[in-house]
Amino acid sequence: MLPSVPKASQSRAEAPAAAPVGGRKTSASGAARQAAETLFDLLMAYKKRMLVVSREFGLTLQQAAALRNLDPGKGMPMNALAEALSCDAANVTAVVDKLEARGLVRRAASHDRRVRLLETTSAGAELRERILARMREPTPWINALEPEEQRVLRDLLRKGVSRADSRVGDS
């Protein structure tokens, strides 16, 4: 059994199952809506955890997210990082400037001279792995589940992720 849902979700769970969204009706069942609301609450709690972990490594949440999105050994254009972080290029420039000042990333030339690629340094790649390892540690509420419940949760989350990847624009 999953841990109890925060009270905010419980009151929202009573909302009608087919409320208009963006001018269209949804066909979500009550259970589907409650699952979405609970997942949202978990994501907000996880965001707080990511903030704590980022600070443990002396980074802002945005800097940690930038490092996570930069694949060691591969360059990434600034505009692609901005898109991955859902922000504009000016914000990414400020984030990258701070990471570059710490020796975690560098700007590199690309085959297109108009485009600068971002690359992790060896220190940046190592820090990225340490941050990802910390973020991937099970949360206390996952550890509190029975092993079989953990397997069921894992399988359901994997199934959701695989379906989400195939329907990115459909939500």
N, C-alpha and C positions, 0 to 999 in steps of 0.2 A: 504494500500500500504506500502511496506517495505521501510526503509530509503535508500537513494541513496548508491550505491556500490562505494567503494573507487576506484580512477582512475586506480590503478594497476590492479584491477579485470576487469575493463572495457576494457583495452587494451588486456588482456589475453582472454577475452570473444570472441574475434574475431578469436581465434585459430581454426583450423579445428576440426571437431567433432570426427573424427576417426583417431587419431594419434597412432602410435605404442607405446605400453607400455611394456617394458620387453620382447620385441621380439614378442608380440602378438598385434593384432588390437583390439581396443576398439570399442564398438558399441554405445557409449554414444551419445545422441542427443546433439545439441547445448545448449538446455535449461538445460539438465542434467549436462553438463560440466560447464556451468555458475553457476548452483546451487552449484556444488562441489567447485568451485573456491571461490564463495561468502562464503560458509560455512568455508572454510579454512581461509579466511580473518577474519571471526568472531571468529574462534577458536584462531587465533593469538592475536586478540584484547582481548579475554577472558583470555588468558594466562597472558597478562599484568595485567589484573584486579586481577588474582589470586596472582601474585607477590606482588601487592600493599596490598592485604588483608593479605598475609603471613607476610609481614613486619609489618603490624599493630599489629600483635601478637608476634613480635620479632622472627619470624621463617624465614628460607629460603624456597623457593618454594619446594625443595626436602623434607625438614622436614615436611612441611604442608601436602605434598602428602603422606608421610609415615604415619602420624597420621590418615589421611583420610582412608587409606587402612587397618589400624589396628582396627578391630571390638572389641569394649569394651566387656569384658567377654569371649573373645575367643583368644587363643594363635595363633600366626602365625610364622612358621619357617622363619629364615632369608632368605633362598633361595627363598621362596614364595614371600616375600616382595621385594626381588631383581627383581624377574620376574614381579611383579605388577608395579614396578617403571621403568622397562626396563633398568636396570643397573646391574653392576656386584656386587658380594658380598662385595668386598673391599669398594666400594662407600657406600653401605648400612651400613656397619659397622661404618663408619665415621658419617653418619647421625644419626644412632641409639645411638652412643656414646654421641653425643650432646643432643639428646632428653633425654637420661638417666641421663645426668649430670643436666638437668633442672627438673628432677623428673617427666617426662611425660610418660616414658615407663620403663619397667624393663625386664630383661632377666629371663626366668623361665625354670625349668627342664621340660622335656617331658617324655613320657613312653620310648622313645628311647634315651638313655643317650648320644648318639652322636649328638642329635639335641637340640638346645636351642630355646625355643619359645619366641616371643616378645609379651608382653601384655601392654596395656595402664594402667597407674595408674589412680586413681580417678581424679587427677588433669589433666592427659592427656585426659581422656574421656570427662571431662567438657570442656577443651579447644577445643577438636575436635568438639564438638557440637556447640560451639560459632563460630568456623571457618566455619563449614558447613552452619550455619545459615547465615553468612555474604555472603558466596559464592553463596547461593541460592536466594539472593535478586535480584529482576529484575533489569536489566541494564537500564540506561536512554533511550536507543533506544527501548527497549521493552515497557517501560512505555509510550513512545511517540505514540505507536500504539493505534488505536481504540480498544475497548473491543472485538469486533467481530474479528478483525485482530489478537489480542492476542490469542483468542480461536483457530483460524485456524492455527496459528503458533504452538501453543501447540500440537494440534492434529497431525499435520504433523511431528513434532519432535518426538512425541511418536511413531508414525507409523514407522519412520525411525529407532528409537532405537530398537523397537521390531524386525524389520527385520534384523538389524545389529547383534543382539544377536544370531540369528539363523544362521548367515553366517559369523562367525568370520574369518575363514581362506579363504574366497572366494574373497577378494578384490584384 
